[in-house]
Amino acid sequence: MATPLQFQSIKLYPRLTRGRFNAWRVGFVLLTQAIFFLTPWLDWNGRQAVRFDFSSMRGYLFGLTLLPADLIYLAGTLILCALGLFLWTALAGRLWCGFSCPQTVYSQIMLWIERGIEGPPNARRRLDAAPWTLAKLCRKGLTQAVMIFFAVATGWTLVGYFSPMRDLASRLVSGETGSWEMLFALGYAGFTWLLAGHLRESVCKHMCPYARFQSAMFDGDTLLVSYDARRGEPRGSLRSLAAGACVDCGLCVQVCPTGIDIRQGLQYECIGCAACIDACDQVMDKIGEPRGLIQLARLAPTTPTSARRWWRRPRVLVYGGLMSMLVVAMCVGLMLREPFRVDVLRDRAVMARETPDGLIENVYTLRIQNTLPQTRRYALTVQGDGVVRVARRQPLVAPGDGSASIELAVAADPAVLASGSHPLTFELVDLSEPRYRVSEVGRLLMP
């Protein structure tokens, strides 16, 4: 029977290493954080370049203004990201997890903070094992304070994608932030500090569902971090003539952020960060052996055609084909998308009324949503059997990047239309750009 000690979590102190994969990993950390922290500060045509405004139900993506009806593009983007993740997994395993996953990126930053304040792994082990003193309390407190500061910065930056960033920064300095902004920022900061600062590899090993079904997207041609057992075994010292290339230094385990031994074969805890490859290559350089004892390799046997086979696989073609069709469909939809929308709402307080000249009149409200930065004027036509006239009290004008509600009355001849409901077509045409026109269907009630 398993003892409680078998389930005890052991704190890992992964060593930092150098090498080509570590350079890529550091580059991705810096790139992703630069994009995340700087994007809310970018302006485009006098407004924040990327922002999602819940109060006006509009999204701004550089020169593109998105309305609630455009949520289909958000769904398409999420599907595209999922398919891209599946495609990347089929090609190169979990390199996304090792280089670009937010959990990995933030854990790496927290590890840098911890190392910068508390020292390398051996120093951190001694500090954790030492009794609590004022010096230990100050050093540990400083580490957590810097981690919390970074987590809070990420939380407020995320809020800046929903609330104007420059206004948010000024209100934050003056202490006039809203309750939802404070709750959202501190909530995200708390999860960042907890997951990246403390749980770290436990999230990848026990909480992330991706690790559980990733193997379903692997095949023999997927690039995975692998140990060449034929070359490395049996392990031994350099003086042993019968030993393989592996000198059993253990560096591949010491640098692993999840604490696994890649020499034991493929394991679901491996996030594909390739830190073990960098560590092993350095050892091979020192002992005069060729690199590649641990490498990114395919499980399938290497043949002269295998190098050209990496994309000629059913799952790669399916994922790539679906992504291509989705991208084309979204691009075509955006190209054909009209820069304004119109909704036709019936006045429920007045279903139908008779005018002094004997006509039957229905009252409507046209809600025009203009996504362009300039004020626009529109021409309206109402088509339907029996329609005699259309009366409105104000011009059809919508402010730049705003909306307008226009009341109008449609009168029909009861001698032409029988009692009941009859279709109407409301068509709006942009007077500045006549090629932009939107039609909406309504109903005309006859008593």
N, C-alpha and C positions, 0 to 999 in steps of 0.2 A: 504493500500500500504506500502511496506517495505521502511523504511527510510535508508539513507546512513549509519547510525550508526550500523544498523543490519549487514552490510557487512564489518564493520571495523575489521581488524585483531587485536586481543588482544594478547600481548606478554605473554607467559607462563613462569612461574618460577617453574618448577617441583622440588620437594624436593627429595633428595637422601634418599634411605631407605636401610635397612639391612635385610638379610634373605637368605634362600636357593636359591631362584630364582635370587636374586641380585648377589649372589656369582657365580652362573653359568654365568650370563650376564657379569660380570667383567672378568671371566675366558675366555669367548669367545672373548671379546675385546682384551685381552692381547695375546691370542693364534693367532687370525687372524692377528694382527699387527706384532707379532714376525715372523710369516711365511712370511708376505708381505715384511717386511723390511730386513730380514736376507737372504731370498732365493737368491737374486741377488749376494750376496757375496760368495755363496758356489761354490767350484770348483769340477770338476769331470774329472779325467784323463787329467789334465792340462788345462782345459778350463772351462768357466762358466757353471754351472750345468744346469741352465734354462735360455735360451735366444732365441729370435726370430730375426734373422739377415735378414733384408730386402735386404741388398746389395748383399748377396750371395743367397738369397731366400732359406734359410735353418733355421730350428728350432732345438734347442738342448734341450732335456729333459733328463737330467742325461746321461745315456749311449746310448740314442736313438737319432739318427739324422733323422730329417724329411725333406722331399723334397716337392716341390709344389704339386706333385702327391699325397702326403699324407694328403692333406687338408680334405679328407674324414674322417680322424680320428678326426680332429678338429670339423667337423660338427657332428660326432657321439658323441663327448664329450659334445657339446652344447645341443644336443637332450637329452643326458643322464641327464644333469643338470636340464633341463626343466621337464623331467619326474620325477626326484627325488624331485623337488619342488612341483609338483602336488601330488606325493605320500605323502610327508610330510604334505602338507596342508590337504589332506583327513584324515590323522591320527591325527594331532595335530594342525590344524588351522594355524594361522600366527606366530607360534613360530620362524620360520625363520626370519620374519621381526623383532621380538622383541629381537633376540639374535645374529644374524649373518649378517643381511643385511648391506652392507657398509654404507648406509645412517644412519641407527641406530647406528652403531659402531662409525662413525665419529661424529655424533651428541652427543653421550655420551662423547667422548673425549673432544669436544668443551665445553660441559657443565661442565666437570671437570676443564678445564682451567678457565672458567668464575667463577666457584665457588671458586677455589683456589685464585684468585686475587681479586674478588669483594665481596666474602662472601656468606652466605646462602641466600635463597630466599628473606626474609624480608629486608636484607641489600641491595640486588640488587634492590629491588623495591624502597627503599628510595633513593638509588644513582641515579636511572633513573628519579625519580620525582624531585630531587634537581636541582637547577639552575646550569648552567655550570660555574665551577670555575677551577682554575689551578689544584687543587687536583683531581677533577672529570676527567678533561681532561687527566691527567697523568695516572690515573687508567684505564680509558677506552682505552686509547692509548696502555697501556701495554697489556691489554687483547687482543686487536686486533693484536698487534705485535706478541704475542705468537701464536695466532691462525694462522696468516699468515705464521709464521715460520714452524709450523707443516704442513700446507697445501703445502708449497713449498717443504718440505721434502718428502711428499707423491708424489708430481709431479715428482721430480727428481728420486725417487726410481722406479716409473713406467717406466721412460725412461730407467732406468738401465736394464729392461727386454728386451730392443731392441738394446741398445748400450752397449758394454762391461763395466760393472759397475766400475771396478777398473780404467780402462782408463778414463772413464767418470768422476770419482771423481778427478783424477789428473788434467784433463783438466778444470774441474769446479773451482778448486783452482787457476789455472793459468789464468782463464778467456778466455780459448780457445775453448769453446763449440760451436757446430754448431748452425745454425739458426733454423733448424727444431727441434733440441733438446730443445732449449730455448723456442720456441713457444709451443711445446707439453707440457713441464713441467709447464710453467706458465699458460697455458690454463687449465690443469687439476687442478692445485693449485687454480686457481680462482674459478672454479666450486666447489671444495671442501670447500673453505672458504665461498662461498655464500650459498650453499645448506645446509651444516652441521653447519656452524657458525651463520647463520641468519635465513634462511627459516625453517630449522629443521622440526617441525611437519607439516608444510604446504605442504612439499613435500609428506609426507605420506597421508595426507588428500585430497589433491587437484591435485597432479601431478602424483602420482604413479598409473599406470593402474592395478597393481596387486590387489589393494584394491577393484576395481570395479567388478572384475570377480571371486574373491576368493570364494564367496558364492556358485558358481556353483560346487565347489569341496567339499562342506560340505555335510554331511548327519547326521542322528541322532546319529551316533557313533563317530563323530569327537570330539576330546577334545578341548573345548573352555573355555576361562575365563568367568565364570558365577557367578552371585550373587544368593544366595539361598533366594528368597523372602519369601518363606513359613516360614523360620526360622527367617529372619531378620525383617519382617514387623509385626506390625507398628513400625516405628522408635520412639525412645524416650530415656529418661535418665534412668540410672540404678535404680532410685528410683521408676520409674513407673512400677507397677505390670502388666499392660496390654501391655507394650511395648515388642517388639521382641528383638533379640540379637543385632541388629544394634543400636548403640548409636548415630548415625548421627554425627560422629566426622569430617567427610569430608576428612580424610587422604587419602582415596582411590582416591579422585579427585586431591588432592594436589601432589601426587607422579606420576600421569599419565602424560607421555610425550606428549600426544595429547590433554590433558585437558578434557576428557570425564568423565561422571559419569557412571561406570559400573553397578550401581544399576538401571539404566534405561533400561537395557536389552542389547542384542547383537547389536553392532553398527559397521559399516564398518570402522570407524576411529580407532578401537582397533587394535593394532599391536601385541597383545599377549605377551607383555613383562613380565606380571605377577607381576609388581611392586605393584599393588593394593593388590595382595594376600599376599605379604610380609608385607605390612603396616597393613592390616586387621588382620593378624595372631598375630602381636605384640599387637594390641589392645585387641584381644580376650584373650591373655595370661595375660594381666594386669587386666582384669575384671573377670577372672576366668571362661571364657566360652571356649568350645572346638573350635579348629581351623576349618576352612573350610567354614566360612560364604561366603567368595569369594574363589573359587577354580577352578581348571581345571576339568571340568565335561562334560559328554555327555548330549545331549538334549533328547535322547531316554530314556525311563524309565529303571531303573536299574533292571536287573533280574539275577538269578544265572548263566545264560549262557552268559550274556553280556560281562563279563570280557574275555571270550574266543572268542568273536565274533569280536574283533577289527580288525583282519586281514582277516576274512572270509566274505569279502564284495566285490561285483563285481568290483568296481573302484580300490580298493586296489590290487586285484588279477590282474587286467588288467595292472595297472601301474607297479607293481612288475614284471609281466611276460614280458612286453616290455623291461624293464630295464635289466632283466636277459638275454634276447635274444640279446640285443644290446651289453652288456658286453662280452658275449661269442663270438659274431661275431667279435668284435674288437680285442679280445685276439687271436682268431684264425688267423685273418688277420695279426697281428703283428708277430705271430710265423712263418707264412709262407712267410713273407715279405723278399725279397731278399735285401742284403746290398748294392746293386748298381743298377743303372738304366742306360738305353741306349736309345738314340734318334737317329734315322736315318734321315738325311736331304739330299735331293738331291741338287746337284750343279745346280742352275737355269741358270747360265751363259753358261753351257755346257750341253745341253739336252742329246745328244748322239754323239759319234764321232767314226770314223773308224780308226783302228790301221793299221800299215804297213803290218801286216800279215792277213788282211781282216776281223778281228773280230770287233764287235760293243761294244764300251766301254761306260759305264755310271760312273759318278763320284759322290761320296757320302762323307758326313762328319758324322762320328760317334761321338756323344757327350756322354761320359761316366761320370756318377756322382757317386763317391765313398763316401759312408757314414761311412766307417770304419776309425779309426785313423791311420792305417798303409797303406803304399803304396802297391797297388795290381797290379798284372799282369794278363792278360786275354788272352785266346785263342779264335780265331774267325773262324767260319765256315759260309759260305754263300750257301744256298741251293736253287735251282731253275732249271727249265728245260733250257738246253743249256748253262749253266755257264761253262766256260772253265778255267778261272783263276781269282784270286783276288790279286791285287797288292796294297801295302801300303808303305809309306815312313818312318814311325816311328813305334816303338813297341807299343803294346797295354798296356800302363801303365797309371794308374791314381794315383795321389798323395793322401796321407791320408787326409780324410775329404776335398776332392777337386774334381775337374773335369778336364777332358782332351778331346781335340778335335783331332780326327785322320782322315786324308783324305785317302780315298782308292778308287780304280777303279775296277769295276767288268766288265769283258769282256765275251761276249756270242757269240755263233756261229750263224750267220744269216741263215745258211742252216738248222738249227734245229728250230728256232723260226720265226714265221711270224711277219710282221710289227704290231705294236700296243704296248699295255702295258701288262707286264707279272709280276706275283708275285714273290717276293724273300723273303727268311727268313734269317735274320741275327741273329746268336746265339753266345752269349759271355759266356764263362765259366771261373770262377775264378780258376787260376792254383793252388792256395794254398788250396782252398776249392772247389773241383769239384762239390759238391752238389749244389753250388750256380751257377745258370745259368739263363740267361735272353734272351728271344727271342723278336725280333721286325720285323714287316713286312714292306717291301719296294716294290717299283715298278721299273721294268726294261723296258726302252723304246727302241723299235726297229723301225728305220725309214722305 
